[in-house]
Amino acid sequence: MIARAVAVLNNGGVIVAPTETRYGLLARVDSPRAVERVYTLKNRDPEYATAVFVHGDKELRQLAELNDTAEALVRAFLPGPLTLVLSATVTWSAPLVVDGKIGLRWSAS
């Protein structure tokens, strides 16, 4: 089943998968059509940012700047069911980065 989900994602598709808090519609961030599809399925305005799941600390730091408060939150709560909204270091467009901010989530599951 996991191999099938990976294949769908790698081919620009959208999957439903559990997180610590609920099921979510997931797509690869490097597939604009898939991200757009998530927003269409959710009937959500793309001006509202979405959380980007990261694989670990290194990826989190590649995508955003962490101030002292963010560092403390990362140490205390991640990985886990918390999305941090941080200053983005990437120049992705909405809905991944909105007003220079990116929401990052490092799931424990």
C-alpha positions in Angstrom: 0.0 0.0 0.0 2.8 2.4 0.8 4.5 1.7 -2.5 1.2 2.5 -4.3 0.9 5.8 -2.4 4.5 6.7 -3.3 3.8 5.9 -6.9 0.7 8.2 -6.9 2.7 11.0 -5.4 5.6 10.6 -7.8 3.2 10.7 -10.7 1.7 14.1 -9.6 -1.3 12.6 -7.7 -2.9 13.3 -4.4 -3.3 10.8 -1.6 -5.2 10.7 1.7 -3.0 9.8 4.7 -3.2 9.9 8.5 -1.2 12.4 10.6 -1.1 12.7 14.4 -4.3 14.8 14.4 -6.4 13.8 11.3 -6.4 12.5 7.8 -4.9 14.9 5.3 -4.8 15.3 1.5 -1.1 15.1 0.6 0.8 16.1 -2.6 4.4 16.7 -3.5 5.5 20.3 -3.1 7.3 20.1 -6.4 4.1 19.3 -8.3 2.1 22.5 -8.7 -0.8 20.7 -10.4 -1.0 18.3 -7.4 -0.9 21.1 -4.9 -3.6 22.9 -6.9 -5.7 19.7 -6.9 -5.5 19.5 -3.1 -6.9 23.0 -2.9 -9.7 22.2 -5.4 -10.7 19.1 -3.5 -10.8 21.0 -0.3 -12.5 24.0 -1.9 -9.9 26.2 -0.3 -8.7 29.6 -1.4 -5.0 29.3 -2.5 -4.2 32.6 -0.7 -4.4 30.6 2.5 -1.1 28.8 3.2 -0.9 25.1 3.7 1.5 23.1 5.9 4.5 21.6 4.3 5.6 18.3 5.8 9.3 17.9 6.3 11.3 14.7 6.9 13.5 16.0 9.7 15.5 18.8 11.2 17.8 19.3 8.3 15.0 19.8 5.8 13.2 22.1 8.2 16.3 24.3 8.4 16.7 24.4 4.7 13.2 25.8 4.2 13.0 28.4 7.0 14.8 30.7 9.3 14.6 29.7 13.0 14.8 32.4 15.6 15.3 31.6 19.3 11.6 31.0 19.9 11.3 28.7 17.0 14.4 26.8 18.1 12.8 26.3 21.5 9.6 25.1 20.0 11.4 22.6 17.7 13.3 21.2 20.7 10.2 20.9 22.8 7.6 19.7 20.4 9.0 18.3 17.2 8.6 15.8 15.7 5.0 16.0 16.6 1.5 17.5 15.9 2.6 21.1 15.6 2.9 23.3 12.5 5.4 26.2 12.8 4.9 29.3 10.7 8.3 30.7 10.0 10.1 33.1 7.6 10.7 31.1 4.4 14.2 30.8 2.9 12.6 29.4 -0.3 10.9 31.5 -2.9 8.0 29.2 -3.6 4.6 30.8 -4.5 1.3 30.6 -2.7 -0.1 28.5 -1.2 3.3 27.0 -0.1 4.7 30.4 0.9 2.4 33.3 1.6 3.8 36.8 2.5 7.3 35.3 3.0 6.0 32.8 5.6 5.9 29.0 5.4 4.1 26.5 7.6 6.3 23.5 8.4 5.3 20.3 10.1 7.6 17.5 11.1 5.4 14.5 11.9 6.3 11.9 14.4 4.4 9.2 12.4 
